[in-house]
Amino acid sequence: MRLRKLLITTTIVLLIVSLAVNDTNAQSYTYEFGIGIGSTNFLGDLGKNQPRGDWYYHDLNTTLFRPGGAIFFRSQFHDFLAFKVALGVGWLEGNDKYASGTELKSDDWFRNYRNLHFRSYLLELSGVLEGHFMRYRPGSMRNRFTPVAFVGIALFNFNPRAKYNGEWVSLRPLRTEGQGLPEYEDRKMYSLIQPAIPFGIGIKYNVNRKMSLNFDFGHRITFTDYIDDVSTTYPDPDAIANWYEPEKAAKMIALSNRSVENDPEGEYGYITGPEMQRGSPDNKDAYLFSTISLAYQVGGSKRRTKVKRRGRRF
């Protein structure tokens, strides 16, 4: 599903590029600086919409939209093409409490019983190629509007945290799935800086000859399943206790398996026992990042067009 969506988007952009390359009219390049506000939403193992646990939009939990924003610099070098570099900030969050199914051992019942949650800041640096579906020129009152498709690359920084005894604590150092322990050599410590592929659609509209209004709806494909610190199976508490002091080991075990908070008697404790499913590594995490922004022209120049001259006839 992810690959198909990416291929469709990339194909659209390549078609636009082809159109632009074949265009022989006079071009100009324009520099713009912009600032925008918007929202983010997390798509992963935690906090999904019920009853399904899929990663895509039909499983989007609207209560988890969080504020975001961005500043950007854009260079438009063709009526149909522009390149944008952006620095975005926002929040990502997920919580099993939003899955509230009552059917015993159903998917949403399990997620509620699992009882995990997280939140994280998001800092993203991206570069995207924007393709215009219509001829568009910043500042033009004639070619003032166009739909847009974009695709590019990004790096983002995150740090999943959870609330424990009234305090928000970072989860990565607690190795909640046994990452880095000798008993789990295949589970490496994940990096808090990860690459992503941003793609999406939007619109541009010139408000006047210096300013444009922009809207972007973007999706980020990532290559990590640990934005929410949930991916594989529950570790063996004894393995953790073997390597850490009792106080720290108790904290690590408590934040790894929080189902006991819903089931103190342990009636269904075997469901979250060692090596039982904690997350789903089959699908990587993803997130949405959408903004509405204003861009202001800060420079530009006209590009000359070569004109073929006819030779004299004698």
N, C-alpha and C positions, 0 to 999 in steps of 0.2 A: 504493500500500500504506500509506504513512504517513498520507495524508489520510483514507483509509477508517477506519483505526484511531482516528484523532483524532475523526472524526465519530461513530463508535460510542460512544466514551467520553463525548463531549459530550452526545449524546442521552440516555445513561443518567443523567448528572447532571441534565439538564433535566427528565427525568421525575421524579426524586427531588424537585427543587425544586417541581414542580407538585403533587406529593403533599403536600409540606410546607405550601405555601400554602393548600391546601384543608383542612388539618387545623385543627380549631377547639378542640382541648383546651388546657388551661393549659400554658404554656411557662415555661421558666426559662433564664437564660443563666449560663454557667460559664466562668471563666478558668482556664487550665492552663499550667504551664511544664513543659517536658520536655527530656530529653537522651537521645541514642541512639547506638548504634554500628552499623556495617554494612559494605557493600562497594560498589564501583563497578566498571564494566566499559565499555571503549570499543568502539564500533561504527563503523568507518570504513575507510579504505583500507589501514591497516597492521595486521598481527598477527591476521588473521582465521583462522578454522578452515578447514581444507582439506576438499574440493578447491575449493569454490565461494567466490566473492568477494562475496557478497551482504551487505547491511547488517544484516539482521534476525537474529532469535534462532537460526535454524537454522545461522547462520554464527558463533555465539558461541564464542569461545575461552575455556574455563574456566580456563586457566592464567593469564589476564590479569586475574582478579579481584584488586582491590586494596582495602586498608582505607579506610573512610570513617566519618564521624560527623556529627552535627547537634545543634543546640539549637533549640528552637522555643517559640513562644507561640501558644496556641490559644484562640479564643473560640467557644463553642458557644451559638448563639442560637436553636436549635430542636431538637426531638428528632431531626430528620432532617437537620440542617445544622450545619456548623461552618466557621470560617475559620481557617487556620493560616499563620503567618509563620515561616519557618525559615532558619537560616544553616547551610549544610553545607560540609564540607571533605572532600577525598579526593585520590586519585591516578588518573590515566589513563595507559595505556601501550599501545604496539603495537610489533610486531617481525616483520619478514618471515621471520625464521628459523623461525617456527612453520609456515610453508608449505613442505613438504619433498617435493613431488612429483618423480617421476623421469621422467615422460613429457615429452620434449623440447618446449619451447614451449607447454606447457599452462599454464592460468591459475596454478596453484600453483607450477609450475616458474618462471614469469616472476616471481612475487612473491618467491620465494626468491633468484632471480638479481638482482632489483632491490636487495635487501640494505639496505633502509632501516629505521630504528627511531626511536622517540621515547618520551619520558615527560614528564608535565606535572602540576603541582599543579592542584587544582580548588577554587575558592572560589565558592560559589553562594548567592545570596539569592533566596528564592522566596516567593510567596504563592499558596495554593491553596484552593479551595472543596471541602470534603469532604461527600459525600452518603452518608447511612446507609441501608442496605437494610432495616433493622429499627429500631423505636423504641429509642433509646439515650439514657440519662441518666448522665452522670458521677457516680459515687458510689452509684448505685442497685444494689441487689442483685437487683432484679427485672428491670430492663431493662439488663443488665450487658454484653451482647455484641452486636456487629453486624459484618457485612462492610461495607467502605467502598470507594467509588470517588472519585477526586479528579482535578481538572484546574485549571490555573492559569497563571501567568506567572512567569518567572525571569530573572535576570541572572547570568552566570557569568564568572569570570576564569580565564584559563589562560595557559601560556607553554611551548610545545613546545621540548624540548631533546634533544640527541643527544650520544652519547659520541664524542669525537674526540681522539686521542692521549692517552687516559687521563683526559680532562677533559670534564665535561658542559657543553655550550655552547648558548646560546639560538639557535634557528634563524631566527626572524623577521627579525632584523637582517641575516642573510646572504642574503636574497632568493633562496632556493633554486630558485624558478621564474621568476626575473627580475622579480619584483614591483617596480614603481616605476621600472624602467629605460625610457629612451626607446624602445628596441626593442620593448617590451611594454607599450604604453600602456593596453591593456585589462586588465592585471593590476595591480590596486591593492594597496597594503600593507593587510593585514587587521588588524582591531582585536583586541586581546586581551581585550576586554570585549564579550560577545555576549548577545543575548536567547535564551530557550529557552521551550518549552512543556512543562511537566512534567505527566504524567498517569499514572495507575496504579490499583492496587487495594490493599486492606489489610484489617486486622481491628483491632477495639478490644475490650478485655476489662477490666472493672473488677476489680482485685485486692481492693480494699476500698473504703471510703467516701471515701477521699482520693486513691487512686492507681490508675492504669490502665496496662495493658500494651498496646503498639501495635506492629503490624508493617506496614510499607509496602514494596511492590514498585513502583518507579517507573521510567518511561522518560522521557528528555528528547529532544524533537525540537529541533534547532538550525537556524540559518539560515546556518551557515558550513561550509565544507569544509576548513578549515585547522586544526582542533584538532591534527591530526598533521603539519601543514605539508606535506601532499601533496594535490594536487588536479588539476592539468592536465598539462602536458608539460614535458619537459626543456628548459632554456634553452640557447642557444648559448654555449659557454664564451668565444668571442671577444667577445661582447657584454658579458660580465662583465669581461673583461680590459681592455676599452676604457675603463672608468669607474673602476677601482680600482687601487691599488698592487699590485704583483705578489704580495706576501705575503698580503694580504687576499683578492685574487682567487683565489689558489690554494686557500685555505681554503673560500671560497664554492663553488668548482667541486667540490672534494672532497666536501663535504657535500650537494651537489645530486645528484651521481651517484656512488653507492658500489658500483656493480656491478663496478668494476675490482678491488675487493678479492676478489671471487669469481672474476674472470676477468682475471688480470694480462696475459695475452697478447692480450686483446681479440677472442677468437674470435667472440663474439656481441655485440660492442660496438655494432653498428648498432642493436640492439634498444633501447638506452638512449641513442641519439644525439640531437642537437638536434631538437626538435619531435616526438619520439616520446613515446608515452603514459607518463606518470609516475604519474598517479592517474586517478580517475574523477569529474568534476565533476557528473555526473548526479544522484547521491545525496549529500545533505548528511550531515555527520557526526552521530552521536548517541551517547548514553551512558546507562547504567543507574545508578540510585542507589537502593539498598534499605537500610532500617534496621529495627532492633528497638529500641524505646525505652520508657522509663517516663515517665509524665506525672503531675504532682502538682497538685491543685487549689489555687489561690492566691486565689480569690475567686469571687463570683457572687451572684445575687439571683433571687428569684421574680418572675415577671411575672404581673400580674393578668389574669384573663379576664373579659371582659364577659359578664354573665348577663342574658338577656332576662327581664323581669318581666311576668307576665300582668296585664292590667288587671282591676279589680274588676268583678264582675258584679252588677248591681242587679236 
